Amino acid sequence: MPLALLALAISAFGIGTTEFVMMGLLPQVADDLGTSVPTAGHLVSAYAIGVVVGAPLLTALGSRVPRKRMLLLLMALFTVGNLASALAPGFGWLVAGRVLAGLPHGAFFGLGAVVAARLVREDRQARAVATMFLGLTVANILGVPAATLLGQHLGWRATFLVVSAIGLLAMAALARLVPPVPVDGRQGLGREVRALGRPQVLLGLLTAVFGFAGVFAVYSYLASMTTEVMGFGDSTVTVVLALFGLGMTGGALAAGPLTDRALRPTLYGSLAALVLALVAFRFTVHVPWLALVTVVVLGAVGFMTTTPLQMLVMNKAKDAPTLASASNHSAFNLANAGGAWAGGAAVAAGWGWTSPALVGAALTAAGLLIAAVAGLLDRPGTGEGASRIVAGSPLGDERVTEAASPASGS
């Protein structure tokens, strides 16, 4: 694998750390800024809003910018957003900092996935994309727990200062390791928008919204389940979250080769496994050791869905995949927000702390149904055709190979 993927993974590590660390810092932020924890929870939503808005907007604005330069600009914006968060004089300014830090998230991952795929041969594209996402999973194992502990001992501002430093390190790695990847002169915003409107792309995005929502219906309340249902103390929450991150890493490692071999079967299998794991968690959560095992499985099968979903929209967008790839991260963040809301609604209705698992299973089952319908419609003669994302020239060769596509299960 090219060293450029390491630069992308370092960037993903920083982005993943700042995305999820706020969940562990809410009490410290609320105390320091004189607000309540529920109000401080809007900081999580602020970041998600930044992602949803920024992914299509920044991708559109940068459609003519050379790929490497655009990656550097996006990581610079990420760094400024985290620095602004660290220096925020009040709650409103911190909200603005979180929105600013979230703006480049989807655009970076969307463009990064396209660049990663173009650095390798066709038969290794999904593995390249999964390698970039490894940075995101490692963030949940190391970055988020370490940043949470740092914030608890030195203050939450120190956490965002460290994340800003990671952003600077990522920019240096991108500048040094990523080769120039120019934009094809034939590509433009109109072409990207038309690609985004293709039925199979839209169905792929809808699959992400529902399928991945099941993960966050549980993950958002995993800390409360740990103390209220599993019977562990507060100090164990970090361990449980790290176990979830270990599962995510395993899922990412497995997803790449499987997706390269057979995209749709990998997507169907991971979504079906996620439904079963969520249903099982409803019962295993009452047995501590079984609960911990299930947490690892949930992380693995949940994150195993991300690579095939990413590759699906990129493949179906064919020769203009950047906007579709970035929009997929808007879909993932809508899934995060929607899953958290649905799980919280079940708890608020008095159904108990285990109810988010069943709610999540229902959401993921809906995603599996949408994926199955899309697969049935994606047949020879439907006009969608098999395709692969652009093959691996770091010099910007934008040719599309109409070869056997993993999207058709080959």
N, C-alpha and C positions, 0 to 999 in steps of 0.2 A: 504494500500500500504506500502511496506517495506521502512524503513528510508534510505536504500541504494539508492533509487530513488531520494531522496533529494540531496545526494552527486552528482549524475549524473546531476541533474538539475542545481546545482550551477556551475558545470563545463561548462554546456551548456550556462549558462548566461555569463560567462567570454568569451567563444568562440564567442558567438553572438555579444557581445559588441565590441570586437576587429575587427570582420569581417566588421561591418557596420559603425563604427565610422569614418573611414577614409574619407567617403564621405562628412562628415560635417567639416572635418579639412583641406581639401585640400588648401583653401586660406591661412591659417596660416602656413602650411608646406611649401607652395610655397614661401611665403614672407621670412620665416626664412632661407630657404636653397638656396634662390636666383634662383629659377626656375619658370616656368610658371605653371598655374593651369592645362592646358591640360597635360603637362609633369608630374606633380605631380599625375595626374590621373592614371599613370602607377603603382602607389602603390596599387591601387585597383586590377589591373590585376595581380600584383606580388603575392598577397595573394591567388587569385584564382588559379594561377599556382601551388603554394605550395600545395593547396588542391588536385588538379587533380593528381599531381605526387605522393604526399605523401600517399593518401588513399590506392592504391594498393601496393605501395612499402613497407610502414611500416607495413601494415597488413600481407604481405608475410613474412617479416623479423621476425615478432612477432608471427607467427603461432604456435610455440611451447612454447611460454611464457605463464605462468599462467595468467588468465584474469585480476585479480586485479593488479598484478605487471605491466602488460602491460598498463592498464589504468593510473597508476601512472607515468610510464615512458613517456607516451604521454603527460600528463598534465605538466610534468617537462619540456619537449621540448617546449611546448606552452609558458610556463612562461619565459624560456630563450629567446625565440624569441621576446617576447614583451619587455623584459628588454634590449635586443640588439637594438630594435627599439628606445627605450627611450634614449639610450646612443649613438646612431648613430652620428658620427662626420660629415657625409655628405650624399648627396642624394643616392649615390650608396650603402653605408652601410645600409641606411634605407630600400632600396629595398631588400637587402639581409635579413634584419631582418623580413620584411613582409613575404618573402618566407618561412623563418624558422618558423615563427608563424603559417603559413598556413599548413605546412607539416602534423602536427598531427590531423588537423581538421576532415577530412573524416574518418581516421582510428579510432579516438576516438568515433565519433558518430556511426560508423558501429559496433565497438565492444561494445560500450555502449548499443546500441539497442538490441544486442544479449544477453548481461548480464541482461538487464532489463526484457526481455521476459522470461528468465530462473529463475527469482526471484518470479514469480507469477504462478497461475494456467493458464491452456490453454485458458480458456474463458476470461481472463483479460490481455492477452499479449499485445494487441494493446493499451489498456489503460495505461499499464506500459511504453511502448515506447512513447506514447503521453505525459506522465508525464515528462519524461526526456526532450522532446522537448519544454515543457512549459518554461524551462529556456531560450531557444532561443527566444521565443516570448516575454517574460518579458524583455529581453535585449533590444528589440526594443521599449518597452514602457518606461522603466526607464533607463537602462544602456546607450543606445546610446545618448538620449537627455542630460542626466547628464554628460556623458563623453565629449560630444561636448561643453557644457557650460564650463566645467572645462578647456578644451583645449583652448577655446576662452579667458578665463580670466587669466589662469596661464601658458599657453603655451601647445603646443601639446605633449611635452615630459612628462608633468605631467599626461596626460591621459594614456600613456602607462605604466608609473610607477604604477598607480592605477590598471590597468588591470593585471600587474604582481603580485600585492598583491592579487587580486582575484584568480589568478592561484595558489598561495600558500595556500589560504583558501580552494580552491577546493581539492588540494592534501591532506590536513589535513582531510577533510570530507571523501574523498575516502578511506584513510587509516583507518579511525575510523569506518565507517558505512558499507562499502561494504564487504561482506563475501568472503572468498577464493573461487574462481571458477576455478578449475584446467582444463587443456586441456585434452580432450579425447585422449588417446594414439593412437586411430585409425585415428585421423585426422592429416593431413599434407598439405603441400603446393599443392602437386599434386591433392589431393582430392578437395581442395578449388578451384583450377583453373578449374577442370572439372565441378564443380558445377556452376562456373561463366559462362561457355560456353553453358549451357542449353538454348534452344530456348526461353522458357518463361522468364528466367532471363534476357536475352538480350533484349527481347521485353519490359520488365518492365523498364530497364534502358533507352531504347529509348523513352518510354512514358514519363519518367521524364525529359529528355533533351528537348523535344518539349512542353510537357504540362506545365511545370513550367517556361519555357522561357517567356510565356505570362505575368507572374507576373512581371518579371524584365524589360520587354519592357516598362512598365509603371512606376514601382517603381524607376528606375534609373533616370527618368526625372520628378518625382513628385514634387520636389522642384521648378523647372522651371515652371511647370504647375500651381503651387500654386500662383506664382507671376505674370506670364505672361497671364494666362487665367482666373483663378478664381478671380484675382484682389486683393489678400491679400498682405500684406507687408512681408518683410523678416522675421520679428519676428514670423510670423504665421507658418513658415515652420516646426519648431519643433513640434508645436501642430498637424499639419497634419500628420507628420511622427508618432507621438504618437498614433493618431487615427488609422492609419494603423496597428500599433503594437497591439492595443486593439482588432482589428478585427482578427489578427493572433492568439491571445490568445483564443478568442472565438472559432475560427475554430479548434484549437488544442484540446480544451476541448470536442468539439462535435465529432471530428474525432475518438477518441479512442473507445468509446462505439459503434459507428456506424460501425467501421471497425471490431470490435470483432463480431458483429452480421452478417454483410454481406460485405465482402471486395470489391468484384468487383462492386456491385451496388453503394457503397460509392465512389469508384474511378470514375465510370461513372458520377454519379450525381454531384460530386464536379467539375470535368472537364467541364461538360456541363454548370453548374452554373457560372464557371469562364469565359467561352466564352460569356455568356449573360451579365455578369457584365462588361466585357471589352467593349463590344459593347455599352452598356448603358452609360458607362463613357464618351464615345466620345461626347455624347449629354448633360449629366448632368453636365459636368465640367464647363459649361457656367452659371449654376445657383449655386451660392456659397453654399447654405445649402444642396442642392441635391448632389453637388459634395462631400461634407464632408461625407454624408451618404454613398455614393457609395464607397468612400475610405475605410470605415470600412468594407463594404461588400466585396470589393476586397481582403482585408487582410484576412477575414474569409474564403472565398471559395478558395482563393489561397493556404493558408496554410493547409486547410482541405485535399488537395491532398497529402500532404507529408507522413502522417501516412499510408494510404493504399498502397502507392507506396513503402514505406520502408518495410511493412509487406509482400507485394507481392514478392519482390525479396528474402526476407529471407525465406518465405515459399517454394518458388520454388527451392531455393538452397538446401532445405531439411536439410540433416545432416551435411552440410559444409557451413553454411550461412555467415561466418564472412567476407570473401573477397567480396562476392556479396553485403553485407550490406554496407561495406565501399565504394565500387565502386559506389553505389547509390549516395553518396555524391559528388563523382567526376562528376556524371551525373547532379546533381543539380547545381554545379558550372559551368559546361559547359552551362547549361540553363541560369544561371546568365549572363555569358559573352555573349552568343549568343543573348539573349533577349535584353540586353543593346545595343549591336552592331546593331541589326535589328531596334530597336526603334530610335537610333541615325541616322541611314542611312535614315530613313523616314523623320526625321526633316531636315537633311542636304539636302535632295532632294527638300525641299521647300514645303512639304506637311503640315506643321504646327505642333504646339505643341500637338495637340490632336491626330495626326496620330499614335503615338506609341500604343494607345489603340486598334486601328483596326489591326495593325500589330500583337500585342499580342494576339488578338482574333483568328487570322489566325493560329498562332503558336500553341496555345492551342487546337484549333480544329484539327490540325494535330496529336497532342498527343492523343486526344480522339479517333480519327480514329485508331491509332496504338493500343490503349488499347482495342478497340472493336474487332479488328482483333485477338489480342492475346486471348481474351475471347472466340471467336468462335473456335479457334484452341485448346483451353484448355478444351477438352471434354473427358468423359470416353472413354478409348480405344486409346487415342492419345499418350500414353506412358509417359505423364507428371504426371498423378495421383494426387489425393488430398493429401495435406500434411499440417502439422502444424510445426511451429518452435519448438525447443526442449522445453519441459515443465519444470515447475518451480523448479528444485532442485538447491539450492545454493551450493550444494556439487559437482556439475559437472556431474550429471546424464545426459548423452547425448542421451537418447532414443528419437526416433522420433515417434510420434503418427500418424498413417495413419487414422485419424478420419475425421469426416465431416469438410471440410475446408472452411473458409471464402473466400478463393480464388475462390471457386466455387459458392459463393453466399448463402451458407447454413446459 
